[in-house]
Amino acid sequence: MAPITRSQIRKVIKSKTQKKLANDSTDLLIGLNFQLFLKDFAKRAEEISDKTGSSEVQPYHFKQAAEETLKRYRG
């Protein structure tokens, strides 16, 4: 999987929020936070699959992990 570039992050933020970004490292912080979220999300899905005794992570593991991970990141 190719890394997400800074320009890609800036384009997504501009298209989704309609707000201008400062010329500081705001976009990098958002990108790093997103990567941390994905890492936690995948890790939680793997933990759930281990609990159920499954040898593979199934789509319903991701659904359960999404509920828990989104609650934690929303506050």
PDB file as gemmi writes it, atoms N, CA and C in Angstrom:
CRYST1    1.000    1.000    1.000  90.00  90.00  90.00 P 1                      
ATOM      1  N   MET A   1       0.840  -1.170   0.000  1.00  0.00           N  
ATOM      2  CA  MET A   1       0.000   0.000   0.000  1.00  0.00           C  
ATOM      3  C   MET A   1       0.887   1.236   0.000  1.00  0.00           C  
ATOM      4  N   ALA A   2       0.615   2.141  -0.907  1.00  0.00           N  
ATOM      5  CA  ALA A   2       1.416   3.350  -1.035  1.00  0.00           C  
ATOM      6  C   ALA A   2       1.109   4.312   0.105  1.00  0.00           C  
ATOM      7  N   PRO A   3       2.126   5.021   0.576  1.00  0.00           N  
ATOM      8  CA  PRO A   3       1.878   5.990   1.646  1.00  0.00           C  
ATOM      9  C   PRO A   3       1.026   7.157   1.150  1.00  0.00           C  
ATOM     10  N   ILE A   4       0.300   7.739   2.064  1.00  0.00           N  
ATOM     11  CA  ILE A   4      -0.534   8.890   1.732  1.00  0.00           C  
ATOM     12  C   ILE A   4       0.354  10.126   1.772  1.00  0.00           C  
ATOM     13  N   THR A   5       0.362  10.889   0.695  1.00  0.00           N  
ATOM     14  CA  THR A   5       1.223  12.064   0.629  1.00  0.00           C  
ATOM     15  C   THR A   5       0.551  13.263   1.292  1.00  0.00           C  
ATOM     16  N   ARG A   6       1.355  14.250   1.596  1.00  0.00           N  
ATOM     17  CA  ARG A   6       0.852  15.462   2.243  1.00  0.00           C  
ATOM     18  C   ARG A   6      -0.147  16.185   1.349  1.00  0.00           C  
ATOM     19  N   SER A   7       0.112  16.220   0.050  1.00  0.00           N  
ATOM     20  CA  SER A   7      -0.808  16.903  -0.863  1.00  0.00           C  
ATOM     21  C   SER A   7      -2.150  16.182  -0.929  1.00  0.00           C  
ATOM     22  N   GLN A   8      -2.139  14.853  -0.852  1.00  0.00           N  
ATOM     23  CA  GLN A   8      -3.398  14.103  -0.850  1.00  0.00           C  
ATOM     24  C   GLN A   8      -4.218  14.425   0.396  1.00  0.00           C  
ATOM     25  N   ILE A   9      -3.550  14.508   1.542  1.00  0.00           N  
ATOM     26  CA  ILE A   9      -4.243  14.844   2.785  1.00  0.00           C  
ATOM     27  C   ILE A   9      -4.858  16.232   2.684  1.00  0.00           C  
ATOM     28  N   ARG A  10      -4.086  17.191   2.162  1.00  0.00           N  
ATOM     29  CA  ARG A  10      -4.598  18.562   2.034  1.00  0.00           C  
ATOM     30  C   ARG A  10      -5.813  18.614   1.110  1.00  0.00           C  
ATOM     31  N   LYS A  11      -5.782  17.877   0.003  1.00  0.00           N  
ATOM     32  CA  LYS A  11      -6.905  17.865  -0.934  1.00  0.00           C  
ATOM     33  C   LYS A  11      -8.162  17.291  -0.289  1.00  0.00           C  
ATOM     34  N   VAL A  12      -8.008  16.222   0.458  1.00  0.00           N  
ATOM     35  CA  VAL A  12      -9.163  15.604   1.117  1.00  0.00           C  
ATOM     36  C   VAL A  12      -9.747  16.550   2.160  1.00  0.00           C  
ATOM     37  N   ILE A  13      -8.892  17.171   2.948  1.00  0.00           N  
ATOM     38  CA  ILE A  13      -9.372  18.090   3.980  1.00  0.00           C  
ATOM     39  C   ILE A  13     -10.106  19.262   3.352  1.00  0.00           C  
ATOM     40  N   LYS A  14      -9.546  19.826   2.290  1.00  0.00           N  
ATOM     41  CA  LYS A  14     -10.195  20.955   1.622  1.00  0.00           C  
ATOM     42  C   LYS A  14     -11.535  20.557   1.020  1.00  0.00           C  
ATOM     43  N   SER A  15     -11.614  19.384   0.414  1.00  0.00           N  
ATOM     44  CA  SER A  15     -12.860  18.973  -0.239  1.00  0.00           C  
ATOM     45  C   SER A  15     -13.945  18.618   0.772  1.00  0.00           C  
ATOM     46  N   LYS A  16     -13.571  18.077   1.923  1.00  0.00           N  
ATOM     47  CA  LYS A  16     -14.559  17.640   2.912  1.00  0.00           C  
ATOM     48  C   LYS A  16     -14.998  18.744   3.863  1.00  0.00           C  
ATOM     49  N   THR A  17     -14.135  19.713   4.144  1.00  0.00           N  
ATOM     50  CA  THR A  17     -14.464  20.698   5.169  1.00  0.00           C  
ATOM     51  C   THR A  17     -14.733  22.089   4.625  1.00  0.00           C  
ATOM     52  N   GLN A  18     -14.303  22.372   3.413  1.00  0.00           N  
ATOM     53  CA  GLN A  18     -14.447  23.710   2.825  1.00  0.00           C  
ATOM     54  C   GLN A  18     -13.747  24.776   3.670  1.00  0.00           C  
ATOM     55  N   LYS A  19     -12.698  24.407   4.370  1.00  0.00           N  
ATOM     56  CA  LYS A  19     -11.945  25.351   5.193  1.00  0.00           C  
ATOM     57  C   LYS A  19     -10.513  25.426   4.697  1.00  0.00           C  
ATOM     58  N   LYS A  20      -9.925  26.579   4.897  1.00  0.00           N  
ATOM     59  CA  LYS A  20      -8.529  26.758   4.521  1.00  0.00           C  
ATOM     60  C   LYS A  20      -7.638  26.287   5.660  1.00  0.00           C  
ATOM     61  N   LEU A  21      -6.535  25.687   5.296  1.00  0.00           N  
ATOM     62  CA  LEU A  21      -5.565  25.233   6.283  1.00  0.00           C  
ATOM     63  C   LEU A  21      -4.445  26.246   6.402  1.00  0.00           C  
ATOM     64  N   ALA A  22      -3.941  26.398   7.602  1.00  0.00           N  
ATOM     65  CA  ALA A  22      -2.783  27.251   7.806  1.00  0.00           C  
ATOM     66  C   ALA A  22      -1.568  26.573   7.171  1.00  0.00           C  
ATOM     67  N   ASN A  23      -0.532  27.331   6.973  1.00  0.00           N  
ATOM     68  CA  ASN A  23       0.672  26.785   6.347  1.00  0.00           C  
ATOM     69  C   ASN A  23       1.597  26.109   7.360  1.00  0.00           C  
ATOM     70  N   ASP A  24       1.027  25.680   8.460  1.00  0.00           N  
ATOM     71  CA  ASP A  24       1.836  24.970   9.448  1.00  0.00           C  
ATOM     72  C   ASP A  24       1.669  23.457   9.263  1.00  0.00           C  
ATOM     73  N   SER A  25       1.816  22.710  10.293  1.00  0.00           N  
ATOM     74  CA  SER A  25       1.794  21.247  10.189  1.00  0.00           C  
ATOM     75  C   SER A  25       0.435  20.635  10.529  1.00  0.00           C  
ATOM     76  N   THR A  26      -0.625  21.398  10.390  1.00  0.00           N  
ATOM     77  CA  THR A  26      -1.958  20.896  10.723  1.00  0.00           C  
ATOM     78  C   THR A  26      -2.307  19.666   9.908  1.00  0.00           C  
ATOM     79  N   ASP A  27      -2.031  19.722   8.616  1.00  0.00           N  
ATOM     80  CA  ASP A  27      -2.365  18.587   7.757  1.00  0.00           C  
ATOM     81  C   ASP A  27      -1.579  17.335   8.140  1.00  0.00           C  
ATOM     82  N   LEU A  28      -0.347  17.508   8.575  1.00  0.00           N  
ATOM     83  CA  LEU A  28       0.441  16.350   8.998  1.00  0.00           C  
ATOM     84  C   LEU A  28      -0.122  15.727  10.270  1.00  0.00           C  
ATOM     85  N   LEU A  29      -0.562  16.572  11.197  1.00  0.00           N  
ATOM     86  CA  LEU A  29      -1.152  16.052  12.426  1.00  0.00           C  
ATOM     87  C   LEU A  29      -2.439  15.290  12.138  1.00  0.00           C  
ATOM     88  N   ILE A  30      -3.240  15.798  11.221  1.00  0.00           N  
ATOM     89  CA  ILE A  30      -4.475  15.112  10.849  1.00  0.00           C  
ATOM     90  C   ILE A  30      -4.144  13.775  10.193  1.00  0.00           C  
ATOM     91  N   GLY A  31      -3.156  13.763   9.318  1.00  0.00           N  
ATOM     92  CA  GLY A  31      -2.751  12.526   8.659  1.00  0.00           C  
ATOM     93  C   GLY A  31      -2.223  11.492   9.638  1.00  0.00           C  
ATOM     94  N   LEU A  32      -1.419  11.934  10.597  1.00  0.00           N  
ATOM     95  CA  LEU A  32      -0.892  11.007  11.600  1.00  0.00           C  
ATOM     96  C   LEU A  32      -2.000  10.474  12.502  1.00  0.00           C  
ATOM     97  N   ASN A  33      -2.950  11.344  12.838  1.00  0.00           N  
ATOM     98  CA  ASN A  33      -4.081  10.910  13.653  1.00  0.00           C  
ATOM     99  C   ASN A  33      -4.911   9.870  12.903  1.00  0.00           C  
ATOM    100  N   PHE A  34      -5.077  10.067  11.610  1.00  0.00           N  
ATOM    101  CA  PHE A  34      -5.814   9.108  10.787  1.00  0.00           C  
ATOM    102  C   PHE A  34      -5.102   7.759  10.751  1.00  0.00           C  
ATOM    103  N   GLN A  35      -3.787   7.782  10.590  1.00  0.00           N  
ATOM    104  CA  GLN A  35      -3.025   6.535  10.565  1.00  0.00           C  
ATOM    105  C   GLN A  35      -3.098   5.811  11.906  1.00  0.00           C  
ATOM    106  N   LEU A  36      -3.073   6.570  12.994  1.00  0.00           N  
ATOM    107  CA  LEU A  36      -3.207   5.974  14.319  1.00  0.00           C  
ATOM    108  C   LEU A  36      -4.583   5.338  14.486  1.00  0.00           C  
ATOM    109  N   PHE A  37      -5.615   6.009  13.976  1.00  0.00           N  
ATOM    110  CA  PHE A  37      -6.968   5.464  14.026  1.00  0.00           C  
ATOM    111  C   PHE A  37      -7.039   4.140  13.268  1.00  0.00           C  
ATOM    112  N   LEU A  38      -6.492   4.099  12.060  1.00  0.00           N  
ATOM    113  CA  LEU A  38      -6.530   2.866  11.270  1.00  0.00           C  
ATOM    114  C   LEU A  38      -5.778   1.727  11.954  1.00  0.00           C  
ATOM    115  N   LYS A  39      -4.661   2.052  12.569  1.00  0.00           N  
ATOM    116  CA  LYS A  39      -3.880   1.038  13.280  1.00  0.00           C  
ATOM    117  C   LYS A  39      -4.685   0.471  14.447  1.00  0.00           C  
ATOM    118  N   ASP A  40      -5.305   1.351  15.243  1.00  0.00           N  
ATOM    119  CA  ASP A  40      -6.121   0.904  16.369  1.00  0.00           C  
ATOM    120  C   ASP A  40      -7.326   0.103  15.901  1.00  0.00           C  
ATOM    121  N   PHE A  41      -7.920   0.530  14.806  1.00  0.00           N  
ATOM    122  CA  PHE A  41      -9.089  -0.140  14.242  1.00  0.00           C  
ATOM    123  C   PHE A  41      -8.748  -1.570  13.821  1.00  0.00           C  
ATOM    124  N   ALA A  42      -7.659  -1.726  13.096  1.00  0.00           N  
ATOM    125  CA  ALA A  42      -7.243  -3.059  12.644  1.00  0.00           C  
ATOM    126  C   ALA A  42      -6.830  -3.943  13.819  1.00  0.00           C  
ATOM    127  N   LYS A  43      -6.149  -3.357  14.792  1.00  0.00           N  
ATOM    128  CA  LYS A  43      -5.726  -4.118  15.960  1.00  0.00           C  
ATOM    129  C   LYS A  43      -6.931  -4.611  16.751  1.00  0.00           C  
ATOM    130  N   ARG A  44      -7.940  -3.753  16.913  1.00  0.00           N  
ATOM    131  CA  ARG A  44      -9.146  -4.143  17.657  1.00  0.00           C  
ATOM    132  C   ARG A  44      -9.904  -5.249  16.914  1.00  0.00           C  
ATOM    133  N   ALA A  45      -9.985  -5.154  15.600  1.00  0.00           N  
ATOM    134  CA  ALA A  45     -10.650  -6.200  14.814  1.00  0.00           C  
ATOM    135  C   ALA A  45      -9.914  -7.530  14.968  1.00  0.00           C  
ATOM    136  N   GLU A  46      -8.604  -7.478  15.008  1.00  0.00           N  
ATOM    137  CA  GLU A  46      -7.820  -8.702  15.197  1.00  0.00           C  
ATOM    138  C   GLU A  46      -8.047  -9.291  16.588  1.00  0.00           C  
ATOM    139  N   GLU A  47      -8.129  -8.434  17.609  1.00  0.00           N  
ATOM    140  CA  GLU A  47      -8.398  -8.912  18.966  1.00  0.00           C  
ATOM    141  C   GLU A  47      -9.763  -9.590  19.049  1.00  0.00           C  
ATOM    142  N   ILE A  48     -10.753  -9.017  18.394  1.00  0.00           N  
ATOM    143  CA  ILE A  48     -12.096  -9.597  18.401  1.00  0.00           C  
ATOM    144  C   ILE A  48     -12.089 -10.949  17.701  1.00  0.00           C  
ATOM    145  N   SER A  49     -11.368 -11.052  16.601  1.00  0.00           N  
ATOM    146  CA  SER A  49     -11.310 -12.343  15.893  1.00  0.00           C  
ATOM    147  C   SER A  49     -10.613 -13.404  16.741  1.00  0.00           C  
ATOM    148  N   ASP A  50      -9.607 -13.008  17.512  1.00  0.00           N  
ATOM    149  CA  ASP A  50      -8.936 -13.958  18.407  1.00  0.00           C  
ATOM    150  C   ASP A  50      -9.880 -14.440  19.507  1.00  0.00           C  
ATOM    151  N   LYS A  51     -10.691 -13.518  20.043  1.00  0.00           N  
ATOM    152  CA  LYS A  51     -11.645 -13.889  21.092  1.00  0.00           C  
ATOM    153  C   LYS A  51     -12.663 -14.908  20.593  1.00  0.00           C  
ATOM    154  N   THR A  52     -13.097 -14.744  19.347  1.00  0.00           N  
ATOM    155  CA  THR A  52     -14.104 -15.654  18.802  1.00  0.00           C  
ATOM    156  C   THR A  52     -13.495 -16.956  18.307  1.00  0.00           C  
ATOM    157  N   GLY A  53     -12.180 -17.035  18.278  1.00  0.00           N  
ATOM    158  CA  GLY A  53     -11.512 -18.260  17.849  1.00  0.00           C  
ATOM    159  C   GLY A  53     -11.367 -18.381  16.347  1.00  0.00           C  
ATOM    160  N   SER A  54     -11.601 -17.313  15.637  1.00  0.00           N  
ATOM    161  CA  SER A  54     -11.487 -17.327  14.182  1.00  0.00           C  
ATOM    162  C   SER A  54     -10.022 -17.203  13.779  1.00  0.00           C  
ATOM    163  N   SER A  55      -9.646 -17.897  12.718  1.00  0.00           N  
ATOM    164  CA  SER A  55      -8.267 -17.811  12.246  1.00  0.00           C  
ATOM    165  C   SER A  55      -8.063 -16.626  11.306  1.00  0.00           C  
ATOM    166  N   GLU A  56      -9.158 -16.042  10.835  1.00  0.00           N  
ATOM    167  CA  GLU A  56      -9.094 -14.879   9.947  1.00  0.00           C  
ATOM    168  C   GLU A  56      -9.984 -13.770  10.490  1.00  0.00           C  
ATOM    169  N   VAL A  57      -9.654 -12.548  10.128  1.00  0.00           N  
ATOM    170  CA  VAL A  57     -10.496 -11.414  10.494  1.00  0.00           C  
ATOM    171  C   VAL A  57     -11.613 -11.319   9.459  1.00  0.00           C  
ATOM    172  N   GLN A  58     -12.834 -11.419   9.930  1.00  0.00           N  
ATOM    173  CA  GLN A  58     -14.009 -11.400   9.064  1.00  0.00           C  
ATOM    174  C   GLN A  58     -14.649 -10.010   9.073  1.00  0.00           C  
ATOM    175  N   PRO A  59     -15.524  -9.725   8.098  1.00  0.00           N  
ATOM    176  CA  PRO A  59     -16.178  -8.409   8.051  1.00  0.00           C  
ATOM    177  C   PRO A  59     -16.935  -8.046   9.321  1.00  0.00           C  
ATOM    178  N   TYR A  60     -17.573  -9.017   9.974  1.00  0.00           N  
ATOM    179  CA  TYR A  60     -18.314  -8.681  11.186  1.00  0.00           C  
ATOM    180  C   TYR A  60     -17.381  -8.321  12.343  1.00  0.00           C  
ATOM    181  N   HIS A  61     -16.130  -8.774  12.303  1.00  0.00           N  
ATOM    182  CA  HIS A  61     -15.151  -8.344  13.300  1.00  0.00           C  
ATOM    183  C   HIS A  61     -14.864  -6.852  13.122  1.00  0.00           C  
ATOM    184  N   PHE A  62     -14.784  -6.425  11.860  1.00  0.00           N  
ATOM    185  CA  PHE A  62     -14.545  -5.009  11.595  1.00  0.00           C  
ATOM    186  C   PHE A  62     -15.736  -4.158  12.012  1.00  0.00           C  
ATOM    187  N   LYS A  63     -16.945  -4.690  11.863  1.00  0.00           N  
ATOM    188  CA  LYS A  63     -18.128  -3.933  12.282  1.00  0.00           C  
ATOM    189  C   LYS A  63     -18.127  -3.720  13.788  1.00  0.00           C  
ATOM    190  N   GLN A  64     -17.797  -4.754  14.533  1.00  0.00           N  
ATOM    191  CA  GLN A  64     -17.725  -4.619  15.986  1.00  0.00           C  
ATOM    192  C   GLN A  64     -16.594  -3.677  16.392  1.00  0.00           C  
ATOM    193  N   ALA A  65     -15.471  -3.796  15.737  1.00  0.00           N  
ATOM    194  CA  ALA A  65     -14.330  -2.934  16.044  1.00  0.00           C  
ATOM    195  C   ALA A  65     -14.637  -1.483  15.701  1.00  0.00           C  
ATOM    196  N   ALA A  66     -15.410  -1.260  14.640  1.00  0.00           N  
ATOM    197  CA  ALA A  66     -15.755   0.107  14.242  1.00  0.00           C  
ATOM    198  C   ALA A  66     -16.560   0.796  15.329  1.00  0.00           C  
ATOM    199  N   GLU A  67     -17.530   0.093  15.903  1.00  0.00           N  
ATOM    200  CA  GLU A  67     -18.347   0.690  16.959  1.00  0.00           C  
ATOM    201  C   GLU A  67     -17.487   1.127  18.136  1.00  0.00           C  
ATOM    202  N   GLU A  68     -16.607   0.258  18.585  1.00  0.00           N  
ATOM    203  CA  GLU A  68     -15.776   0.556  19.747  1.00  0.00           C  
ATOM    204  C   GLU A  68     -14.733   1.632  19.450  1.00  0.00           C  
ATOM    205  N   THR A  69     -14.092   1.530  18.308  1.00  0.00           N  
ATOM    206  CA  THR A  69     -13.029   2.474  17.969  1.00  0.00           C  
ATOM    207  C   THR A  69     -13.591   3.867  17.716  1.00  0.00           C  
ATOM    208  N   LEU A  70     -14.717   3.950  17.024  1.00  0.00           N  
ATOM    209  CA  LEU A  70     -15.316   5.258  16.759  1.00  0.00           C  
ATOM    210  C   LEU A  70     -15.775   5.927  18.046  1.00  0.00           C  
ATOM    211  N   LYS A  71     -16.299   5.165  18.991  1.00  0.00           N  
ATOM    212  CA  LYS A  71     -16.695   5.739  20.280  1.00  0.00           C  
ATOM    213  C   LYS A  71     -15.490   6.358  20.975  1.00  0.00           C  
ATOM    214  N   ARG A  72     -14.369   5.645  20.936  1.00  0.00           N  
ATOM    215  CA  ARG A  72     -13.171   6.134  21.611  1.00  0.00           C  
ATOM    216  C   ARG A  72     -12.628   7.399  20.943  1.00  0.00           C  
ATOM    217  N   TYR A  73     -12.663   7.454  19.620  1.00  0.00           N  
ATOM    218  CA  TYR A  73     -12.099   8.602  18.917  1.00  0.00           C  
ATOM    219  C   TYR A  73     -13.045   9.792  18.864  1.00  0.00           C  
ATOM    220  N   ARG A  74     -14.331   9.566  19.000  1.00  0.00           N  
ATOM    221  CA  ARG A  74     -15.273  10.688  19.014  1.00  0.00           C  
ATOM    222  C   ARG A  74     -15.261  11.403  20.350  1.00  0.00           C  
ATOM    223  N   GLY A  75     -14.875  10.728  21.385  1.00  0.00           N  
ATOM    224  CA  GLY A  75     -14.797  11.368  22.694  1.00  0.00           C  
ATOM    225  C   GLY A  75     -15.864  10.926  23.639  1.00  0.00           C  
TER     226      GLY A  75                                                      
END                                                                             
